Amino acid sequence: MKKFSLIFQELIYDFVHWAIQPLKPLLKPNSRMEKIIIPLEKLAKEVAYNCQMCGQCILHSTGMVCSMNCPKNLRNGPCGGVRLNGHCEVKPEMKCIWVRAYEGASLMPKYGAELLRVQPPVKRNLQDSSAWVNMLHGLDESSKVEWLSAEEQEKLEDLWSK
């Protein structure tokens, strides 16, 4: 059942990504339209994912789990303090965000391998802005560094799919 839910969420992600493209001229950073979009985005993502509105959403790359819910705000995997039961070292009552991300990504046929991509550091100046607007204008990726060559990335994706 969870797999079908995640596949459906991948389809919704693709639809939203497609649907907002024509709105790019209207949806500019710090515009009135962004101020209208932010509460809608926040409500939708907060209810579904406990979104922290970092402005650089990578839900599709983390098994549809908001990595900013990690007490250490880690965006590229667990800290090494994951307990044997898969729970967080900082909040023992909470399952590690990255254990949940791995479980979710392993069920996602389209975006699951994105879990292997190294994410750029969080740009704190984007906090509480619209990730949708930032994505449209490339602000969410402006600090991204390509850590792996295309060939290395392909090898990782091949390993993931086995």
C-alpha positions as CSV (number, residue, x, y, z in Angstrom):
1,M,0.0,0.0,0.0
2,K,2.8,2.4,0.9
3,K,4.5,1.8,-2.5
4,F,1.3,2.8,-4.3
5,S,1.1,5.9,-2.2
6,L,4.7,6.9,-3.0
7,I,4.2,6.2,-6.7
8,F,1.1,8.5,-6.6
9,Q,3.2,11.2,-4.8
10,E,5.8,10.9,-7.6
11,L,3.0,11.5,-10.1
12,I,1.7,14.5,-8.1
13,Y,5.3,15.9,-7.9
14,D,5.6,15.6,-11.7
15,F,2.2,17.2,-12.3
16,V,3.0,20.2,-10.0
17,H,6.4,20.6,-11.7
18,W,4.8,20.6,-15.1
19,A,1.8,22.8,-14.1
20,I,3.8,25.6,-12.6
21,Q,6.1,26.1,-15.5
22,P,3.8,28.4,-17.5
23,L,3.4,30.5,-14.3
24,K,7.1,31.4,-14.2
25,P,6.6,35.0,-15.4
26,L,4.1,35.6,-12.6
27,L,5.8,33.7,-9.8
28,K,8.9,35.7,-9.1
29,P,10.9,35.6,-5.8
30,N,9.7,38.1,-3.2
31,S,6.7,39.1,-5.4
32,R,3.1,39.5,-4.3
33,M,2.3,36.2,-6.0
34,E,4.9,34.4,-4.0
35,K,3.3,35.8,-0.8
36,I,0.0,34.2,-1.9
37,I,1.7,30.9,-2.8
38,I,3.7,30.5,0.4
39,P,0.7,29.8,2.7
40,L,-0.8,27.4,0.2
41,E,2.5,25.5,-0.2
42,K,3.1,25.5,3.5
43,L,-0.3,24.1,4.3
44,A,-0.1,21.4,1.7
45,K,3.5,20.3,2.6
46,E,3.1,20.7,6.3
47,V,0.1,18.5,6.5
48,A,1.6,15.8,4.2
49,Y,5.3,15.9,5.1
50,N,5.8,18.1,8.2
51,C,7.6,20.5,5.9
52,Q,9.9,23.0,7.5
53,M,9.8,25.4,4.5
54,C,13.5,25.5,3.9
55,G,12.9,26.9,0.4
56,Q,15.0,24.1,-1.2
57,C,12.6,21.2,-1.2
58,I,14.2,17.8,-1.9
59,L,11.2,15.6,-1.0
60,H,11.4,13.7,-4.2
61,S,15.1,12.9,-3.5
62,T,14.5,11.7,0.1
63,G,11.7,9.2,-0.2
64,M,9.1,11.9,0.3
65,V,10.5,12.6,3.8
66,C,11.5,16.2,4.8
67,S,15.1,15.9,5.7
68,M,14.9,19.2,7.6
69,N,13.1,17.3,10.3
70,C,16.4,15.7,11.2
71,P,17.4,17.4,14.5
72,K,20.8,18.0,13.0
73,N,19.3,19.3,9.7
74,L,21.4,16.7,7.7
75,R,20.6,16.7,4.0
76,N,22.8,13.9,2.8
77,G,22.3,10.9,5.1
78,P,22.4,9.9,8.7
79,C,24.9,11.2,11.2
80,G,26.2,7.9,12.4
81,G,24.3,8.1,15.6
82,V,21.4,6.0,14.4
83,R,20.5,3.6,17.1
84,L,20.2,-0.2,16.4
85,N,16.4,0.1,16.3
86,G,16.7,2.7,13.6
87,H,15.8,5.6,15.9
88,C,17.5,9.0,16.3
89,E,20.3,9.6,18.8
90,V,19.1,13.1,19.6
91,K,15.4,12.2,19.8
92,P,15.3,8.5,20.8
93,E,11.5,8.3,20.4
94,M,11.7,9.3,16.8
95,K,12.7,7.0,13.9
96,C,15.7,8.4,12.1
97,I,14.7,10.6,9.2
98,W,17.3,8.9,7.0
99,V,16.0,5.4,7.8
100,R,12.6,6.6,6.8
101,A,14.0,8.3,3.7
102,Y,15.8,5.1,2.6
103,E,12.6,3.0,3.2
104,G,10.6,5.5,1.1
105,A,13.2,5.9,-1.7
106,S,13.5,2.1,-2.1
107,L,9.8,2.0,-3.0
108,M,9.9,4.9,-5.5
109,P,10.6,3.7,-9.1
110,K,11.2,7.1,-10.7
111,Y,13.0,9.2,-8.1
112,G,14.3,6.5,-5.6
113,A,17.8,6.7,-7.0
114,E,17.9,10.4,-6.3
115,L,18.7,9.5,-2.6
116,L,22.2,8.8,-3.8
117,R,22.8,12.4,-5.0
118,V,24.8,14.7,-2.9
119,Q,22.7,17.7,-2.0
120,P,24.1,21.2,-1.7
121,P,24.3,22.9,1.7
122,V,21.1,24.6,2.9
123,K,20.9,28.2,1.9
124,R,19.4,29.7,5.1
125,N,18.4,32.9,3.3
126,L,15.7,30.8,1.4
127,Q,14.0,29.8,4.7
128,D,10.3,30.4,4.7
129,S,10.2,31.2,0.9
130,S,8.5,29.1,-1.7
131,A,10.4,26.1,-2.9
132,W,8.2,26.1,-6.0
133,V,9.2,29.7,-6.9
134,N,12.9,29.0,-6.0
135,M,12.9,25.9,-8.2
136,L,11.3,27.8,-11.1
137,H,14.1,30.4,-11.0
138,G,16.9,28.0,-10.1
139,L,17.6,29.6,-6.7
140,D,17.4,26.2,-5.0
141,E,20.3,24.8,-7.0
142,S,22.5,27.9,-7.4
143,S,25.0,26.5,-4.9
144,K,24.9,23.0,-6.2
145,V,28.3,21.4,-6.9
146,E,28.5,18.4,-9.2
147,W,30.3,15.9,-6.9
148,L,30.1,13.0,-9.3
149,S,30.8,12.7,-13.0
150,A,27.9,11.5,-15.1
151,E,29.6,8.1,-15.4
152,E,30.0,7.8,-11.6
153,Q,26.3,8.9,-11.1
154,E,25.2,6.3,-13.6
155,K,27.2,3.5,-11.8
156,L,25.5,4.5,-8.5
157,E,22.1,4.5,-10.1
158,D,22.8,1.0,-11.6
159,L,23.8,-0.2,-8.1
160,W,20.6,1.2,-6.7
161,S,18.4,-0.5,-9.2
162,K,19.8,-4.0,-8.5
